[in-house]
Amino acid sequence: MLQDTAGHPLVIGHRGASGYRPEHTRSAYDLAFVLGADAVEPDIVATRDGVLVLRHENEISGTTDVATRPEFAGLRTTREVDGRSLTGWFTEDFTWAELATLRATERLGALRQESASFDRRYPLLRLRDLFELIDAAADEHRRMLRMVAEFKHATHFAELGLPLDELFVAELEAAGWGRGDERLIIESFELDLLDRLRARGIRAPRVFLIEATGAPYDLLRAHGRGAARYDDFATEAGLLGLAGRVDGVSVGKGRLIGELRSTSAEDAARENMERRASGLLVGGGLVDAAHSAGLRVYTWTLRPENRFLARGFRRGSARAAFGDWLGEFTLLIDTGVDGIFVDHPDLGVEARTVAAAADVASARSRRPDVRRS
């Protein structure tokens, strides 16, 4: 029996240890568990022949070497995905046998040159490969390891005759994971997809991803300009409305520490004030309200480079240099979130340890000094 040694919050390797290796590769996932991740997060898209593969997006020019492969030059096209026109190569135009010949590349190569040094070393993975990898890693590390599966562009794929929910159920059962257990969490930016997975008997916790701006594409397709926006779900009423339909929400870290759309510290402060005035929840208030509604809360994506840190935590002017990542990570953990998505799992584990030690020290300082007379 594997022991569940996960701490709180869960440290989730975002696409594996994607700060150290090209994302969604076997090396990235294996390294995530070596570095202490409790779970890994794959992004799931589909091929033309209905195989679920792990890529950040269905457009793969930025994460593979497809642009250098003359045999696939004719597959380059322009397509509308979730209301946006994109030009490139799309997984739905490839069979798995064709995709299997490609090699992964670092998506943030200019920023993460060490990871980019591994470009073209690793093949792409299918979802079924990750199930096997997690099972093997759990046996090796003698602890329970989890998957937080994110479904990308569900409406788009359904309209192509590639329903991600149906394909996922088949993969889940083939992997011996049944209809989901404590090892699995599922998430999507589209509530309809989560509803369909529940209707298919998936028992895993369902998490709704709340973007910083815009509206869920499934709702836009159904309701047009009248569709609920992501902001509508980041209110007390919105969170209460989600209770029972989903088990948790996952928010971009900007909703917890500010700087969502702002260009200066003053703009960030003004933006947060405007949000509070309009009923939008931010920071610990959002987490507390979600917990009161019976929802877990996760946040993404914690990254140590200055390029991604909030202004107060940047150090120096080099975008690729690490700033005060520990300060930002612990601030986010202190909001009470249940899980953090990190590109560098070892840094997430360290931040969790530091935050827990600070909580213990604080509790001891508040304890009455009772002495025997």
Steps between C-alpha positions, in 0.01 A plus 500: 500500500645835396510767769343838428777734613373814325524817704271801493469661259557247224807579292406431139768479232364723224542287185762314700815676617458741210746751642781250446398291198278553194143467624288186466799273444585182687808673641292793631247273671759265649702793632190657656454198725871481583479864612210426733185586303182345637338508155564596140274688262465390137318707237286267287422541130406252226640368173308439179469132588372565851815453706534730801842668504672736740566847361451851638274580204373322193716742296847349538747720312633647826550171686626260231739495205212470252597822319833343402342183359444534123275193489240693703528838326169440322315470829568860599169681499291779652218397728263660750537357849276631778422810297863582414664466161824305524751392237721198549480123540214342694489163673160422347661492155751230599469133579679380811749313282593831336522695826717228649775594254522857636722615784420745780653847529505754783208741465685778688837442340618861511437511874589144599812423305601210725175323425536589132830309496282186512308596183429214260615231744158377608198368308144604570290306749148362493275515804531123534877539532456734795268261681774237475768747607308605812436138599870417462613815685261428788651154539851643485443780750263296720245776528172592339544719193222686326397633161320832455366460146417818309281477191575757230251635243226247577232675291737530204584130508137394551402692186768304312351171616771446761318519838769524766273364772421181311862446400619565855266246659631232265862588583429509874349153503769355274763630745335323791403822674130407486273801494745704702619481859700707746792508258307707246375861480346638180481863391382712210419857399166360372230398747312296238796265467510448878125432495542238226777326692278483807216361288738226382556396860843654557539522878810719510474853644402749229671840494389803299782718371429873533700710255599861569285643221238399248234231514494119474480401135224244552283773651586741219391240244174444685410855605705742291544845649279404794738232619623511858855626524777355712470799734140401570624181664748683723226644722323354801190435290704350220687263730180394673352430158788265424456304823369154425577532130878489552728418790747784464625800309845582370597864452793680346723636775415856398161459665680431828784752493389758244649628174244335277487761227697783658820660372620657826475454874252787517286342229510167686379663824226686314394185318463303822296781656270506197458125514405503867257786440326299226471189715793316344704304749878519519773351717412310814144625477448299183650190660291538815178546302574196285571289808176622658321379186664159540745549213872428494725769356809460283721766343731520198771548391777558758827576320822643646622713211464878519299484178216328685521641853283783627693828500575509870683167477725571201871540558713677240411553136583162343174334399640147532662558842329362809345766719351463847305193398485376858328818612235479229446126533452516878267798465282294268511198731400723791170581326396145592499339157472122472746457215768692308608440142875551465752467216776417751357242744798516738437871552132433568592240762749741660242779514245266657755395764590861581135604520417208730795581728386862519150387595639281778717784631206739493277253686767452767538874546126529568492206745444603865808460718361273772752413770468277802517685828 
